């Protein structure tokens, strides 16, 4: 498709003279095919050059007359009429002849000719498409409205009123549309079209998508064109597959798409999936990829992926033999690194009917630096496989495993190393090794977090898996969190650590504090306070959990909090106070100065009531300005993350009942947000203090009345 490539290049450059030259050359060419012709016309129709091209597209009729396939001929003629702007007699004659032959028994033929502009000989641009649309306009058929209504089902059609009624995807209620607007905005959809099936019977479509996801992806790509994974999700997630099921469904679909010989999978997530014109066997695709002569590491990865995903192809003796020949030819390469040689031998070993284990065993027995070899293997499955051979063939396997335990990056491989070491009953050696993590957590941060998660499971029999060991690791956890929080390179690990700390409502914190001594808990609190990545809310919760275990810590925290009184406020109230301060400082104070000067001009200041009033107003404004400025310096914007609904505190909505079962509802916010009419009370109020710290089901007394807390909600959840 050389012409298509050249024409698209001129369109991208907005080079109309160059485009027109290629078009005229193409029209006089004998070497053309209809699929390319269709793609050329589609490209021009979507381009900014289409208006100018309307006077020249008629030259394409010479090629149209040579097309043998009736469907292709129809598509080409339709596009020519969509683009043309001459409305010539020749075009009118061709259109009439074509429509007469295609729709010989249409009872509304003459009326439709009038509607598309052919009967009067006026503007009949788009005549072929518009006639097809009129013919498609029947109750129950589907169309796509590219003006924003989306996929639509036709409810009714009236040739007399020249309008149709639609039920649309993105518009509530039935909508009417004139024929003239329909010509501009509607595209007919066949019943089997992806959009028709999705809109017409979504339940059936969901069932089909679950039963045969690969087929649904084929339909999507056929009708909507190439799509990336994220674009496929936009078309299917929630509309067909519920959001909660999407990840599982897509994982299954992705696996089946890989095996679909009609779908071309992209090399990375940003590239689209494509529907091939013809099915290509996996073996052919594989050998085409090898023809590009990839590097040995890339070849190893390609062979591994292929043998993993398409193992059934190895039943073909001819293909298996050719693959074996390819692998052995690489093995014969000079200066082949040991890690490449070992992985290639694994491939030979996995070929049906082969038994090359002795070669792998021999190679591993004779290697001098096994840890270095393991680290150089990129495929995780082969890392573990090599280690299993090491475990069986090497007497020094324990030393090798211990040397790799902290050096290896993959948790899956660490799990295997640890399990084999534990099975060998080398617990004392393992404990000495793990003690390095406690002494130097900053040297092995990923390994430290990995093992810390291991000992959180109390059912395992690992070193340090007791209350004392978990306490030691928890201290190291906070030390590590404080250090990594300042390192940009460890942002992801820091997020993981914070998530681990906060998950399941601080379960780790609660469990470890419950089994730790008071001294250890105090150390936890000190270390947690230093961690800049933890919010004040997080630290407050950790302190509260510590107080549950050791109530004596409560008095200590209250003493600390009293040193700096926080004024909590919503963003709206904070902004109002800021504006009030600005108004006092820039407007009211200036006006007051004028009032004082004006009153002073009246003379006799001792008997001047206006002057005294102006001075009193100045004192009030200065006092208010000072108080508000002082409060503003202590203010903190309340956010969703600052609010906990475990107990009553700032930022919650409390539902309670009095002794007579009367339901009451209070919102607890800062003093600036308090509004008695809306039952919003300040957290500093006596009633808020009376219910502070109480949980659902607990009671509190206020002004001689007993109340029971029924529910606690986050204020921000109802905004």
Secondary structure by P-SEA (a helix, b strand, c coil): caaaaaaaaaaaaccaaaaaaaaaaaaacccccaaaaaaaaaaaaacccccccccccccaaaaaaacccaaaaaaaaaaaaaccccccaaaaaaaaaaaaaacccccaaaaaaaaacccccccccaaaaaaaaaaaccccbbbbccccccbbbbccccccccbbbbbccccccbbbbcaaaaaacbbbbccccaaaaaaacaaaaaaaaaacaaaaaaaaaaccccccaaaaaaacccccccccaaaaaaaaaaaaaaacccbbbbccccbbbbbbcccccaaaaaaaaacccccaaaaaaaaaaaaaccccccccaaaaaaaaaaaaaaaacccccaaaaaaaaaaaaacccccaaaaaaaaaaacccaaaaaaacccaaaaaaaaaaaaccccaaaaaaaaaccccccaaaaaaaaaaaaaacaaaaaaaaaccccccccccaaaaaaaaaaacccccccccccaaaaaaaaaaaaaaaaaacccccaaaaaaaaaaaaccccaaaaaaaaaaccaaaaaaaaaaaaacccccaaaaaaaaaaaaaacccaaaaaaaaaaacccccccaaaaaaaaaaaaaaaccaaaaaaaaaaaaaacccccccaaaaaaaaaaaaaaaaaaaaaaaaaabbbbccccccccccccbbbbbbcccccbbbbbbbbccccccccccbbbcccaaaaaaccccccbbbbcccbbbbbcccccccccc
